[in-house]
Amino acid sequence: MRERRQKAVVYKRARFNADGLELRDLLASALPMLPTVGDRRESIAPTAESPMWRLIGYHRIQDHFVFGVLMRYIPGLDPAFVVDDPSAEVLTVTQLAAPLTAEGNRRELLEGMLFFGSIDNHVIMMQSSALRSKHLEDHLQWLLRRAGLLDDTQVLHLSDQPPQATVDRLAMTQVRSLDVGGLLAGGGGSQPAERGESTISSSGNAAGVLDFLKGLMAPDKAAALNDEALAGANIHYTLKLKYPYKTTDSGHRFMNEIGSALRHVDDVSTKVHLADGGVLEGDDLRLAGHISIETHNGVPRADEVFEAMRRWLIEKLDSGSLAPS
């Protein structure tokens, strides 16, 4: 079945803690150096557990772009089914393995895919619920180190970049207050936790919030809290930072810097209240959009996604929507 769907894309800027590095050129060098799946797959499971692989399963170097599909799967994981028998007293659960290929290789259940493209240090991606920008950032850093193109002191960050209109507006006014929020305790299974991650919250950021709250309590009260009781509780938090009437120049700089830094944190929503009464949030703080692609039985064709992402990013670059680095 073929369907045309609108898919969300997000823009990131690749930044390194060393000068002269360009993500597109690094990837164009690294991928041919690691030509096979065995070369490129990264183990992300704890040592004592069965493997979980993360890798760029498909890539293409075209003109000034490098495109790829980040994938994750667990070998030997077969999907579970229930037998729909209205006359049965209980449901029977079975597992069904996909048939082997003609060469005798297993077909593995794919947990998620993230499509991305890079030109210079510009990055565009189409995320999934299982694979987000932080996963891509971690894997690209691992890949470039495995290829010997980054050393242990060189770090890659995929950072949000505000639209030029937001940069212009912030240059004319100050940040008055910030509202920061997110999911503190599990939201009832909307996104299953990765193996090895806490089931209490949907984001590692929430652990710091819990620690902060415990720090406000007497030690015996904090120790008595049962964190596991929060699983599935669907509790959200909101943190507000503000100055009532006026603050110092250094206070203004602090608020502006906090507002900028929090743009880059996944799973945290940020609302910036300006001194002139305006509010910045969502697409004001992060450059994002939508592309139209055709899916085949729910699965997009990689080359079509790559072309749609290329057109979207080129249009943003040509229109001046992107603020300078």
N, C-alpha and C positions, 0 to 999 in steps of 0.2 A: 504494500500500500504506500502510495506517495502522498505527502502532504507538504504544503509550504507553510513555514512557521516563522514567527518573529523571535529572534534570540538576542539576549542581552550580551553586549560586549563592554569591556572596560579597558581604559588606557592606563598604562604604568610607564614610569620613566626608570630605566636601569641606571643605578648609581653605584660607583665603586669607591672604596676608601683609598684608591691610588689613581693618579692622573694617567691619562692616555689610553685607558681601556675602553673598548667598544664592544657591546654585547653581540651585535650582529657578526662582526668579524671573528670574535672568539668562538661562537657557535659554528660558523662556516668552517673553521679550522678543526674544532673538536669532533664534529660528527663523522667526517671521513676517517679520523684517527681511531674511532670506535665503531667500526662498520657493522658488527653483528649484535643481535639481541643480547647474547651472553656478555659482550663487552659493555653494553650500555645499561643493563638492569641493575638497579640499586636495591639492596636488601633493607627493608625498613621494619622488619619484625625483630622483637627481642631475640637474643642469641638462643635461648632455650626453646623457642617456639618454632613451628613450621614456617617456611618462607612466606614472605609477602613481597612482591616485586613491584617497583615503580620504575618506569623508563619512558623514553621517547620512542614510541612504537612505530611511528611513521614520521618522516620529515621530507622536506623539499627545499632546496636552495634555488631561488629564482630571482634573477636580476639582482636588485639590491636588498632583497628580503631573504630571511630564513624562516620557514614555517615548520611547525611540528605539532604532534599530538601526544600529550602526556597521558599515560595509561597506568592503571594499577590493577593487579589481580593476585589471587592466592592460588597456587597450584593445588589441584585436587579438590577444590571447593565445588561441589555439585549443587544446583538449585533444588530446593525442597518444594514438593507439591502436596496438596491434599486431594484425596479421592472423593469426588462429589457424589455421594450415595445417600439420597434422602431416607432410605430405609435403614441405614446403619445407626447404631446407638452411639458410636464414637467415630470421629473422623480419622482416617488412616493417613499418616504422613509417609511419603516416599521421596526418595532422591533419584534423580535421573541424570546420568552422565551423557554428555554429547558424544556421538560416535567419533572414533579416531579418524585422522586424515588418511589419505591414500598412502602417505609415507609412514604411517604408524605413530604420529604425534598426537598428543592429547589436545582437545579444544578446551580452553580454560574460561571460566566465567569472568567476564570483565566487570570490575566494580565501578569504574568511572573513567571519563575522558575529559581532558582539557585541551582545547585548540588554542594555539598561540602563533604569533608572527612577530618578527623583529626587524627593524631597519635602523641603522645607527644604534642609538640607545633608546629608541622608542619601542614600546611593547604593547601589543593589543592581544587580548585573550577572551575566549568564550568559556566561562567556567561551568562546572557542574556541581551538584550538591556534595559529591564525594571528593572532588579535587578543586582546590581554590588557589589563589595567587600565592599564598605562603608555601603551598606544596611545590608549585613551580619554582619559586625562588630557591627553596632548599635543594631541589633536584638539579637545577642548573648550576648551582654552586658546587655540588658534588660532582657533576659531569665535567665541569671545567677543571676541577682539581684532579680528577681521575685522568684527564687528558694531559695533565702537566702544564696547563695554561694559566692557572692561578695557584699561588702558594698558600700556606696556612694562614698567612697574615693578611691576605687580600680577601675582601668581603664584598658580596653582591647584595644589593637591596633593590627590590621592585617597589617604587614609591608612587603614591598618587600624585597627580599634578593638577592643580586647579585650572579652570579655564582662564583665559586672559582677562575676561570681563571681571572675574572675581579678584584677580591681582590688582587691577586698576581701582576697583572699589575699595579694597583694603588700604590702598595707598592714600586714600582721601579721608579715612575715618579710623577709629580705634575699635578694638574688641572690648565690649562692656561686660559680657558674661558668657559662660559656656555651659551648655547642658550636655552631659556625657551619659550614655545609657547602654544597657545591653542585657543579656539573659544571665541571671545569677545562678539559677538552678533549673535543671532539666525541663525541657518544654514538652514532655510527653511523647518523645520519640519522633519529632518532626525530622530530625537528622540523626541517624545512628552514630554513636561515637566510634572512632577508629579503634582498632585493637590496640591496647596499651594506653588509651586515653581515659580520662575520668568520665564516668557516666553521670556525674553530678551536674556538670554544666556543659554547654555547647561550645565553650571557648576557654582556652587557657587563661584569658584575661580575667575571668571571673574568680579564679583562685586568688589573685591579688586583692580583689575586692573583699572576698571573705576574710583574708588575712588582716586587711585594714580594719574591718568591723570587729574582729576578735581583739585587735590591739587596743580598741577603745574600752574593752571589758576588763573586769578583774580576771586574773589568770585562772581561778577556779571555775568561773562562769564560762570562759572561753573553752576550757578543757572539757566541760560538760556538754558542749554542743555536739549533736549527732549529725555530722555532715551527710551521712548516707541517707538520712531521713528526707533530705532535699531532693532525692532522685525523682524526677517526674513532677516536681512541685510547680513548675512554670512560674517562677518568681523572677521579676525583672528589677533592675536597679537604675536609679538616676542620680548622678552627681552634678551639683551646680557649683561653679566657681564664678564669683562676681565681686565687684567693688561697689559700695553703695552710692557714693557721690563722685569722688575723685580719687586718683591714685598718683603715684610718682611716675616719672618717665620710665624707670626700670620696671615698675609694675605693669605699665602698658606693654613694654617689650616682652615681659614674661607671659602675659595673656595672649599676645599675638603668636609667640613661639609655641605655646601649648596648643592653641587652636590649629596651627599649621601641623604640628607633630601628630595630633590625633587623627588627621585625615588618613594617615597611613596604617591605622590599626583596623584589621578585619574584625567583624562581629561586634563592633562598637559603633553606635550611632552618635553623631556629633551635631549639635545645633549651635551656631555662633550668633550671638546677639551683638549688634554694632551700636556704637555710641550715637549714631544718627537715627536709631530706631529700626534699622533694617535687620533682617535675619538671613543667614546663609546656612543652607543644609542640603543634603542629597547631592543633586547634580551641580549645585553651586560650588561644592568642595571637591568633587571627583568627576573627571571627565568620563562619561559613559554614553551609551546609545544602544541602538538595535540594528540588526541586519536581518534580511529576509533570505532564508535558505530552504532548500527542499530536503525533506527527510524520507528515507526509505525504510518502512516498518519502524519508524521512530529513530532511526540511526542516520545522522547527517553524513554526506559524502565529504571527505576531508578536503579534496581539491576545490570543491564549491565553497566551503567555509573559508578556505584560505583566500580565495579571490574576493569574496564579500568583505572580509576583514581588511584586505589590502585597499580596496576602494574606499572604505570608511576612513581608514587612517590617512590615506593620501588627501582625501577631502578636508580633514581636520588640519593637516599640515598646511595645505594650500590656502585655507581660509583664514589662517592666523588665529584659530581658536585656542591653540596651545601657547601657554606662557613659556618664555625662554627658560632654560635650565637655571 
